[in-house]
């Protein structure tokens, strides 16, 4: 009998541990635990594996006016939400110090201008004569300017220009299954006369300037560099980008259009390394052209690129988990697809928008809410965009490159 006591104790401890792993008590927002009977991470509602008490213990009452999240893309693992900086990340005893490019965040007078202040800059340094809050862009201002940009997109596709066949919608818990639920292509018809418009033509010229595999360095010819400048010139002629620049100029983010365009070129086209130390990636390549890393598709959030690759037989549309509420273009679709042998679990994209529209909204959110969710409004419907900064290298006065940008939520 005495020999059985340790065994009984071990069994009781095991049962207690198992019971703990069937509850979200002290587990809210933990990482996925493959040994647990159920999950308490933020993705468990999407995958249908939450513990029974998840809603009770891990969710809070939401603002009914906030857009409802419908996806969190796998790029989160490519560009962790470090919220810009890692330790040391404080302005304690550093207010108004000289800029030091070796520091992960800054406390000098110009850091609000460059968006690289430490998190506690405002609270610790605001009384020193400069305050980030004076230049902060409010949610209401973002929603107002995004509506203006939405109305200014006269180059967008009309209803008759783009016909899509979204076919089968699957549940979020099925996105990992890699099952082709749609026998037909996503795009039934696209009026390719759109592509002769200056911004479309300049955009399309850029798409094949990249090697999609990370770890292989990008090397641009003089012609390819000229194509980057041509794209920026063309988009800056549009009402969409003029609206964006006017807003940011009014917000004291840029003193001239030349400064604005120079910054756009750096943040979008500046090269950095996602693997093997090679300068193998940029924000533009990742977001608009798409990349492949560790056997999966990352980025690739553009409908024109999708259509052209599908037309060539390189993209196979599998399904979608979300179709936006807009009854005209631009719309939003969150889909699953195979890109020449590599799978995209969830990829959101605007449909029918002009290149300058997407470029403007992603740039707006990266400048106003770098590394955070950016709440916008399009045609009266809420929409949120997530951006991430590339934190391993910088340009200029400690500015960050774009790691990724994509739509994460809307109204259901």
C-alpha positions in Angstrom: 0.0 0.0 0.0 2.9 2.3 0.9 4.4 1.9 -2.6 1.2 3.0 -4.2 1.1 6.4 -2.4 3.7 8.1 -4.8 1.8 6.8 -7.8 -1.6 8.1 -6.4 0.0 11.5 -5.7 1.5 11.6 -9.2 -1.9 10.8 -10.7 -3.6 13.5 -8.7 -1.0 16.0 -9.7 -1.4 15.0 -13.3 -5.2 15.4 -13.1 -4.8 18.8 -11.5 -2.4 19.8 -14.3 -4.8 18.6 -17.0 -7.6 20.4 -15.4 -5.6 23.6 -15.4 -4.8 23.1 -19.1 -8.5 22.9 -19.9 -9.1 26.4 -18.5 -7.9 29.9 -19.4 -7.2 30.8 -15.8 -3.8 32.6 -15.8 -3.3 31.7 -19.5 -5.0 34.6 -21.4 -3.0 35.6 -24.5 -0.4 33.0 -23.9 1.3 31.5 -27.0 -0.1 28.4 -28.7 0.5 25.4 -26.5 0.3 22.1 -28.4 0.3 20.1 -25.1 -2.8 21.9 -23.8 -6.3 20.5 -24.3 -7.6 23.9 -25.4 -6.1 27.3 -26.2 -6.3 30.8 -24.8 -4.2 32.7 -27.4 -5.7 35.5 -29.5 -6.1 33.2 -32.5 -8.1 30.5 -30.8 -11.5 32.0 -31.9 -10.3 31.8 -35.5 -9.2 28.2 -35.1 -12.1 27.1 -33.0 -9.9 25.6 -30.2 -10.5 28.0 -27.3 -11.2 26.8 -23.8 -14.8 27.0 -22.6 -14.0 29.9 -20.2 -12.0 31.9 -22.9 -14.8 34.5 -23.5 -15.4 34.9 -19.7 -11.8 35.3 -18.7 -9.9 36.7 -21.8 -12.3 39.0 -23.6 -13.5 42.4 -22.7 -16.5 44.3 -23.9 -15.7 45.9 -27.2 -16.5 49.3 -28.5 -19.4 48.7 -31.0 -18.0 51.4 -33.2 -14.7 49.6 -33.6 -14.2 47.5 -36.8 -14.4 43.8 -36.1 -11.1 41.9 -36.6 -11.4 39.1 -39.2 -7.8 38.0 -39.6 -4.4 38.1 -38.2 -2.0 37.2 -40.9 1.1 35.0 -40.6 3.3 38.1 -41.3 3.0 38.7 -37.6 5.7 36.0 -37.3 7.8 37.6 -40.0 7.7 41.1 -38.3 6.9 40.7 -34.6 4.8 43.3 -33.0 7.8 44.8 -31.1 5.9 48.1 -31.2 9.0 49.8 -32.7 11.6 49.3 -30.0 13.3 46.9 -27.7 15.1 47.6 -24.4 16.6 50.0 -23.5 13.3 51.7 -24.5 13.0 54.5 -21.9 13.6 58.3 -22.0 14.5 58.3 -18.3 17.6 60.6 -17.9 17.8 61.0 -21.7 15.4 63.9 -22.5 16.9 66.2 -25.2 20.0 64.0 -25.6 21.8 64.1 -28.9 20.7 61.6 -31.6 22.5 58.3 -31.3 21.9 55.9 -34.2 22.9 53.0 -32.0 19.9 53.5 -29.7 16.8 51.5 -30.4 14.6 54.6 -29.7 15.2 58.3 -29.1 14.4 61.2 -26.8 15.8 64.2 -28.8 13.6 67.1 -29.9 13.1 65.7 -33.4 12.1 62.2 -32.5 8.3 63.0 -32.9 9.0 64.2 -36.4 10.8 61.0 -37.3 8.4 58.7 -35.4 11.2 57.0 -33.4 10.6 58.3 -29.8 10.7 55.9 -26.9 7.3 55.0 -25.5 7.6 57.2 -22.5 8.9 60.2 -24.4 5.7 62.2 -23.9 5.3 61.5 -20.2 8.9 62.1 -19.3 10.0 64.8 -21.8 6.8 66.7 -22.6 7.4 69.2 -19.9 10.9 70.0 -21.4 9.3 72.2 -24.1 8.2 69.7 -26.7 5.4 67.2 -26.6 4.5 64.5 -29.1 0.9 65.0 -28.3 0.9 68.4 -30.1 1.7 66.6 -33.3 -0.3 63.5 -32.7 -2.7 62.4 -35.4 -6.1 61.5 -33.9 -8.3 58.6 -34.9 -11.0 61.1 -36.0 -8.4 62.8 -38.3 -7.4 59.5 -39.8 -11.0 58.6 -40.5 -11.6 62.0 -42.1 -8.6 61.9 -44.4 -9.2 58.3 -45.4 -12.7 59.2 -46.5 -11.2 62.1 -48.6 -8.7 59.7 -50.1 -11.5 57.2 -50.8 -13.5 59.9 -52.6 -10.4 61.1 -54.5 -9.7 57.7 -56.1 -11.0 58.4 -59.6 -8.6 55.9 -61.1 -10.3 53.0 -59.4 -12.1 50.2 -61.3 -15.7 50.7 -62.1 -18.2 47.8 -61.4 -18.1 46.7 -65.0 -14.3 46.8 -65.1 -13.7 43.9 -62.7 -15.8 40.8 -62.3 -14.8 38.4 -59.5 -16.1 34.9 -58.7 -15.4 34.5 -55.0 -17.2 31.1 -54.8 -16.8 29.2 -51.6 -16.3 30.9 -48.2 -14.7 28.8 -45.5 -14.5 29.2 -41.7 -11.3 30.7 -40.2 -10.6 27.3 -38.6 -10.2 25.7 -42.0 -7.6 28.0 -43.4 -4.7 25.7 -42.5 -6.3 22.8 -44.4 -4.9 23.9 -47.8 -8.0 22.5 -49.6 -8.9 24.0 -53.0 -12.6 24.7 -52.6 -12.9 26.9 -55.7 -12.7 25.2 -59.1 -12.9 28.5 -61.0 -10.4 31.4 -61.0 -11.1 34.4 -58.8 -11.1 36.8 -61.6 -13.7 36.2 -64.3 -13.0 39.4 -66.2 -10.7 42.5 -65.9 -10.8 45.4 -68.3 -7.1 45.6 -69.0 -7.5 49.1 -70.4 -7.1 50.1 -66.7 -3.5 49.0 -67.0 -2.7 51.6 -69.6 -3.4 54.4 -67.1 -0.1 56.0 -66.0 -0.1 54.9 -62.4 -1.2 51.3 -63.2 1.5 51.1 -66.0 4.2 52.4 -63.7 3.1 50.1 -60.9 3.1 47.0 -63.2 6.6 47.8 -64.4 7.9 47.3 -60.8 6.3 43.9 -60.1 8.8 41.8 -61.9 11.9 43.5 -60.6 12.2 41.2 -57.6 13.3 37.7 -56.7 10.5 36.3 -54.5 12.8 34.0 -52.4 14.2 35.7 -49.3 17.9 35.2 -48.8 18.7 36.1 -52.3 20.0 39.7 -52.7 18.1 42.2 -54.8 20.3 44.1 -57.4 18.6 46.8 -59.4 19.6 48.0 -62.8 19.6 51.7 -63.7 16.4 51.0 -65.6 14.7 49.4 -62.6 15.8 52.3 -60.3 14.3 54.7 -62.8 11.1 52.7 -62.7 10.8 53.4 -59.0 11.2 57.1 -59.6 8.7 57.0 -62.4 6.1 55.3 -60.2 6.5 57.9 -57.5 6.3 60.7 -60.0 3.0 59.3 -61.5 1.3 58.7 -58.1 2.2 62.2 -56.9 0.3 63.6 -59.8 -3.0 62.0 -58.5 -5.6 63.6 -56.3 -5.2 60.7 -53.9 -1.6 61.4 -53.1 -2.1 65.2 -53.2 -4.7 64.7 -50.5 -2.4 62.6 -48.4 0.5 65.0 -48.7 -1.7 68.0 -47.9 -2.8 66.2 -44.7 0.7 65.3 -43.6 2.0 68.7 -44.4 -0.7 70.3 -42.3 0.2 67.8 -39.5 3.9 69.1 -39.7 5.2 65.7 -40.8 6.8 67.1 -44.0 7.9 70.6 -44.9 7.9 70.0 -48.6 6.7 67.6 -51.3 10.3 66.8 -52.1 10.9 65.7 -48.6 7.8 63.6 -48.6 8.7 61.8 -51.9 12.2 61.2 -50.7 10.9 59.6 -47.5 8.4 57.4 -49.4 11.2 56.1 -51.6 13.3 55.2 -48.6 10.5 53.6 -46.5 9.1 51.6 -49.4 12.0 50.8 -51.7 15.0 50.8 -49.3 16.5 47.3 -49.1 17.1 45.3 -45.9 17.8 41.7 -45.1 15.1 39.2 -44.1 17.7 36.3 -44.3 21.3 35.4 -44.8 22.5 38.9 -44.4 21.6 39.8 -48.0 19.7 42.9 -48.9 16.9 40.8 -50.1 13.7 42.6 -49.3 11.8 45.9 -49.2 8.4 47.1 -48.1 7.2 47.4 -51.7 8.4 43.9 -52.7 6.8 42.3 -49.7 3.4 44.0 -49.7 2.7 44.3 -53.4 4.8 41.7 -55.2 5.0 39.0 -52.6 7.8 36.9 -51.1 8.4 33.3 -50.2 10.1 32.5 -46.9 10.5 29.2 -45.1 8.2 27.5 -47.6 5.3 29.8 -47.4 4.0 33.0 -49.1 4.4 36.2 -47.1 3.1 39.6 -48.2 1.4 39.5 -51.6 -1.5 41.9 -50.9 -2.3 43.3 -54.3 -5.2 42.5 -56.6 -3.4 43.5 -59.8 -0.5 41.2 -59.0 -2.9 38.4 -58.1 -4.8 38.8 -61.4 -1.7 38.8 -63.5 -0.2 35.8 -61.8 -3.6 33.9 -62.0 -3.8 34.7 -65.7 -0.4 33.1 -66.2 -1.4 30.0 -64.3 0.9 30.7 -61.4 -1.8 31.4 -58.8 -4.6 29.0 -57.8 -7.4 30.6 -55.8 -8.6 28.2 -53.1 -11.2 30.0 -51.0 -12.0 33.1 -48.9 -13.0 33.9 -45.3 -14.2 37.4 -45.8 -15.8 39.6 -48.4 -16.1 43.3 -47.6 -19.4 45.2 -47.4 -18.7 47.7 -50.2 -21.0 47.5 -53.2 -18.5 49.3 -55.4 -14.7 49.3 -55.8 -12.5 49.3 -53.9 -13.6 46.3 -51.9 -11.7 43.9 -49.6 -11.3 40.2 -49.8 -9.4 37.9 -47.4 -8.5 34.7 -49.3 -6.4 31.5 -49.4 -4.4 30.6 -52.5 -1.4 28.7 -53.8 1.3 30.7 -55.5 3.3 28.4 -57.8 3.7 25.7 -55.1 3.5 27.8 -52.0 0.5 28.4 -49.8 -1.0 31.6 -48.4 -3.1 30.8 -45.4 -4.9 34.2 -45.2 -4.1 37.1 -47.5 -6.1 40.3 -47.5 -6.2 42.6 -50.5 -8.1 45.6 -51.8 -10.0 44.7 -55.0 -10.5 47.2 -57.8 -8.5 50.0 -56.2 -5.9 52.1 -58.0 -2.2 51.6 -57.1 -2.1 55.1 -55.6 -5.0 54.4 -53.3 -3.4 51.4 -51.6 0.0 53.1 -51.6 -1.6 56.2 -49.9 -3.5 54.3 -47.2 -0.6 52.0 -46.3 1.8 55.0 -46.2 -0.7 57.0 -44.1 -1.0 54.2 -41.5 2.8 53.6 -41.4 3.5 57.3 -40.8 0.7 57.9 -38.4 0.5 54.5 -36.6 3.8 52.7 -37.2 3.7 49.2 -35.8 0.1 49.5 -34.7 -3.5 49.1 -35.9 -4.7 52.1 -37.8 -8.4 52.8 -37.7 -9.8 54.3 -41.0 -13.2 54.9 -42.6 -14.0 54.1 -46.3 -17.4 55.0 -47.7 -18.9 55.1 -44.2 -17.6 51.6 -43.2 -14.8 51.1 -40.7 -11.6 49.5 -41.8 -8.3 48.8 -40.0 -4.8 48.4 -41.4 -1.9 46.9 -39.5 1.7 48.0 -40.2 5.0 46.7 -38.9 8.4 48.5 -38.9 11.6 46.8 -39.8 13.6 47.2 -36.7 17.0 45.7 -37.6 18.2 48.5 -39.8 17.3 52.2 -40.3 17.8 55.1 -42.8 18.2 58.8 -42.3 17.7 60.1 -38.8 16.9 56.6 -37.4 13.8 56.1 -39.5 12.3 52.6 -40.0 11.6 50.8 -43.2 8.2 49.2 -43.9 8.2 45.5 -43.0 4.6 44.9 -44.0 1.2 46.5 -44.2 -2.2 44.9 -44.7 -5.9 45.1 -43.9 -6.8 43.3 -40.7 -10.4 44.2 -40.0 -13.6 45.6 -41.2 -17.3 45.4 -40.5 -18.9 42.0 -40.9 
